[in-house]
Amino acid sequence: MSSYVGGSAPAMVRQIRDGYTLVNVVMLKRFSVAELDTLKLELEKKLRELRGEQVDVTDTPAIQLKNRRLSRLEGALRVIRTSRNNKVRGRA
């Protein structure tokens, strides 16, 4: 059975991006290092895709939405990197 919320890493990344799932250290304790690596890879892919999105500079709500999504993904990536490094070092 998968540890991912939503069933798969890409589905979990979509939920994080849209604000339905908040990533924290406690939530990531059940993940293995390999699962964290997969989730990290999917987050990085989604970040690249989102950064490449063109938004009209006069469309303030669209700019805000894009920035909120970027912020959520970058924050989740930061927590996942920290959690992964702690697991590898044996601190988790």
Secondary structure as GFF3:
##gff-version 3
##sequence-region A 1 92
A	DSSP	alpha_helix	9	18	.	.	.	ID=ss1
A	DSSP	alpha_helix	25	28	.	.	.	ID=ss2
A	DSSP	alpha_helix	33	51	.	.	.	ID=ss3
A	DSSP	alpha_helix	60	88	.	.	.	ID=ss4
###
